[in-house]
Amino acid sequence: MCGAGAVLLSSLGSNSDLLKQDTKNLVEAKYYEKLPHRKIKCVLCPRECVIDDLETGYCGVRENYGGTYYTLVHSRPCSAHVDPIEKKPLFHFLPGTTAFSIATVGCNVLCKFCQNWEISQARPDQINNYDMPPEKIASYAKNNGCKSIAYTYTEPVIFYEYMYDCAVAGHRKNVKSVMISNGYIQAQPMRDLCKVLDAVKVDLKAYTKEFYKKLVAGRLQPVLDTLVLLKEEKMWTEIVYLVIPTMNDNPQELKRMCKWIVSELGPDVPIHFSRFYPVYRLKNLPPTPTKTLEMAYNIAQDAGIHYAYIGNVPGHDGESTFCPNCKKVVIRRIGYQIVENHVSQKGICFNCGSKIAGVW
């Protein structure tokens, strides 16, 4: 899963060996509480893992070493690529630009449909990594013409400290930062992170507690809370909803979700309904029918959402952005490529002069 052309680092031994041998990457973790008997409690994500000495949290990349909590993946991404920003997908954030995309191993949930499970469910000693401190990430992005750094592929919450430091380094070089996340994070860490981020894409995996429990090994409410927090922080946010046949494609569920988005977040938050393909532990289901995606798209529009999209169906009209006022196409896309752009650099529709929500 590592990026083409990258230098592969030799795999290390156990996590404890890593702490002893690779001290240049030893960074104390943020957001934890010290407990008696050298235990700690992590308060970064809603799991709030209580961790014994020499043990790691659920994510597998944060270790308690003698009563101090460390991140094992700072400056050690396992994947690095230059991607179109539309691949994230972010359609209203600097469209047509590229993002330097990085990830480390690990995740704080376990989605049965994860497309990057080889690295999201791996541990630091199981994958070869790059040696890329934040300043190197920022320079690489700048030198390759990337307008942003994207923290993506796995769950960036688990490499929080690295993401934060890369975002700070990027801003020094006028490179923005975008977080591609499941939204499974506690309030204070997210608020602090908003100080250095420029956009967030959240995977809202379903709108039922049961789905999150059975297919994600997580909870719905913290994700909804994160979305509301992002609105409060005035962070540009887009939502992706992977539509899985028979699992989260119930029309009534979709209607309730879209109604919640409009009432709690506002009509200008884009939502991308993406096509599911069988993968990982959910290979028994077929790809999402296009008509199901179109149903979800229509439900979102009927609920008052201004920018609904259909994803993973290249060439579909649902990939394009329509002005909510004049209803004309302002950005036409085919896959990740923009073939028409009728939005000014100030976000104005050339056809009618209306404001198109986003970061332009």
N, C-alpha and C positions, 0 to 999 in steps of 0.2 A: 504493500500500500504506500510505500515511500515514493516521493516524487522522482520523475526521471531526471537523470543527470546529477543527482545529489550524492554527496559523499556519505557512505554508510559507516556508522560508528560500530565498533565491536560490541556485541551484547554483553552486559555485565551479569553478575551472579544474582544472589538474593537481594531484596531491598536493603537489608542490613549491610551487605557488602557494598552496595551503592553508596550508602551514607559514609562508609569508611574510606572508600576508594576514590570517589568522585566529589571531593569537597568543594570544588569550584562551583558546582551547581547546587550546593546545599543552601537552601533558602528557607527561613522559618515561615510557616504558613500563617495566614491571617485568620481571624474569626474562630478562635477556639478558647475554651476555658480549662484551666488546670484543676484537676481533682486530686483527692488523696491517693496515695499509693502509686504515684507516677501515672495515673490515668489522666486522660483528657476527654473533653466533650467538644466535638466539632459543631460550630454554629454557622457554617457557611451555607448549607442547604437544608431543606426541611427534614432530612433523615436524622440529624442531630446524633450522629454516631458517638457512642462512648467507647473509647479505644484503650486497650491495655498497652503497656510498654512493649515495644518491638512489634506491634500490630499495625495494620493499615485499616483505613476506613472502607466503607462499601465501594467507593470509587477505585480503590486499589493504588492510588498515586499519592497518598498523603499518609505519612507514617509518624507514629509516636515513638520518639527515641529518647528514653530517659526522662519522660515527662514534658518534653518539648515537641511540638508538632512541626513537621517539615513537609514541604512539597518535594516530591521526587522527580518532577518533570520540568522545573524551571530551566529555560534555555535549551530544552531537549525535545524539539518537535519531531514527530515520526513521519510527518507528511508536510510537503510544502510545494505549492503550485501557484502559477499565475492564472486566474480565472476571470471570465466576464462577471461583472457584478450581478448580471441577470441570472447567473447560475445559483446564487445564494438561496432563494431568489429574492432580490430587492429590485423592484421595478420603478420605484419613485425616489431612488437615491443615486444621484450622479449616473444616470443611464448612459450606456455606451462606454463606460470606463472599465478598467480592470482592477482587480483586488489581489493582493498577495495573500494567499490563503494558507493558514497553518493549523496544525492540530498536534496534540500529544495523545498518547494512549489514555484510555480510561473514560468512565461515564458514571453518573450518579443515578441512572435508571437502567432498566433492562428491557428494551423494546423487542418483542418477538419478531418485529418486521424491520429491524435495523439493517440498512444497506451497507454500513461500514463496521459491521460487527467484528471483523478481523482486528481492528485497532481499538474500537470502543470498549470491547470486552477483554482486551489484553492487559498485561501488566508491564511496567517499565523494563523488566529484565527479559521480556519475551520478544521485544521488537528492537530493531536497529534504529538509532536516532541520529539526528543532525546535532552538531554543536553550533547553535545559533542564538546568542544572547540578544536582548532587545535592540541594542544599537545596530547590530548586524541585520536584523529583520527590517528595521526602519530604513537602513541604507539600501538594502536589496529592493525594497518596494519603491523607493524614490528613484533609484538608478534604472529600474525597469519600467518606469512610467506609470506605476500603479497609483491611483488616487487614494487608495485605502488599503488597510490591512484587515483581513477577515479572519476571525477566530471561528473555526468551522469543522466539518467532517465528524468530529466526536463532540463531546459536550464541554465547551470552554469554561463553564463554572468550575470544573475540577482542576483546571490550570489557571485559576483566577489571578494569582500573583504574577505569573508570566504574561498573561493577557494585559493586566493593568500596566505593567512596566513597558510592554511593547507599545501600548497606546500612547503613553507619555513620550516615549522615544520618537514615535511616529509624528506626533504633533510638533515636535521640535523641527521636523523636516517638512511640515505642512502636508503630512499624510494622515488622512482620517482613519478611524477604526470602526468596524462593524462587528457585532456579536451575533452569531447564528446559533440560537440556543433553544433548549426545551423549556426555559423559563422556570426551572426548578431550583430556586435560590431564595434565600431569606431576604427580608426587606432591607436591612442596613447594608449588607454587602452590595446589593443592587443599586441602592441610592449612591453609595460611594463610587461605584463603577460608572454611573451615569456622568460623573464629572469628567471622565476621560473618553467616553464613547460618543459616536456621532449618529449611530443608528443601531437598531436591534431587530432581528427577525426571530419571532417566537413560533415554535411548533406547538400548536394547540391540537393535540393528538385525538381528542374526542371531547364530547360535552357530557360525559357521564362518569360517575365515580367508578362504576363497575369496569368500564373499559380500562381506566388507568390502573386499577387493581390487578386485573387479569392479564393484560397485554403489555403493561409498561412497568409494573412493580413500583408504582408511584401513586401520587394523589393529584386530583384535579384542582382543588381549591388553591394551593400555592401558585399554580400557573396563572389562574385567573387573577390572583392578588398581584402577581408580577406585572401583568398587562395593565392593571389599573395604576400601579405605581409608575410605570413608564409614561402613562398619560400625565400623571401629576408632575413628573419631572420634565415634561415637554420633549421627550425623546422621540425621534422619528421611529415608528414601529410598523412592521408588516407582519401578517400572520400567515402561516402555512397550515393547511388542514389536509393531511393525507387521507383520501377517501378509500376505505377498505371495505369491499363488498361484504355485506351481512354483519359487519362489526360496528361501523359508525356512520352508515349511510341512510339511517332512518330519517325520512323527511321531517318528522315532528322534532326530532333532536336537532336537525340542522336549522329549523325555524327558530327554536328556542335559543340556540347559540347566536344566530345572526341578530336576533332581537336584543340579546345581551350586549353584543358588540356595539350596536348603534346606541343603546341607552347608556352604557358605561364607558365606552371608548370614543364614540362619535362615528359619523358616517364616512369620514375620510381615511380611516385605517384600512389599507388594502388587505384583502384575503385571497389567498391562492389555494384553489382546490386542486390537489395534485393526484395524478393517477398512481395507484398502487401496482407494483409488480411482485409476484411471489419471491420471497427471499428469506434467508436465515431459518427461523423456526415457524414461519407462516407460509409454507409452500403449498398448502392444501387448497388455497383460494385462487381464483382466476384474477387476471388483471382487471382493474376497474373499467366497466363499460363507459364509453364516451357519453352515453345518454344519462348515466348517473351523475357524471361531472357536470353536465349541462343542467340537470335538475338542481344541483347544489348552487350553481352559478345563478340560476334564475331565482332561487329562493333568497339568495343574498341581495340581489337587485330589488326584489319585491319588498324586502325588509328595509330598504333605504341605504344600503351600503353602496357608496359611489364607485368603488374600484374593486370589482371582483374579477378573478382570473381563473383560467383552466390551465393546469400545468402538466407537463410530460405528454402532451399531445401536439407535437410540432406541426405548425401550419394552421391550427385551429384559430378562429377569430377571437376566442377567449384568451389568447395570449396578448392581445393588444389592449392599449389604454384608450378609453373613450372619454371625451369631455362630458362631465355630468350635466352640463348646461345645454350645449348645442348637439350632443350625442354623436359628434363626428370623431373619427379616429385621430388621436393626437400623437400616439406612438404605435407604429405597427411593428410587430415582432414575428420572426419565424425561428423557433427555438430560442437560442440565446442571442440571436443577431437582430439588431434594429435595422429595419429597411426603410422606415419613414419616421421622421421626428418633426412634429409641428408644435413644439413647446419651446418658448424662449428661455434664455438662461435665467430669467427671473420667474419661470414657472407659469407663464401666461399662454393660454390657448391662442394660436395664431388665427383661428377661425372666428372666435367670438369675443376674445379678450378676457375670458374668465380665468380665475386662478386655478391651477392644477396643483393639488396638495403634493408636497414632497420636498426633497432637498435637491436643488438643481445647480 
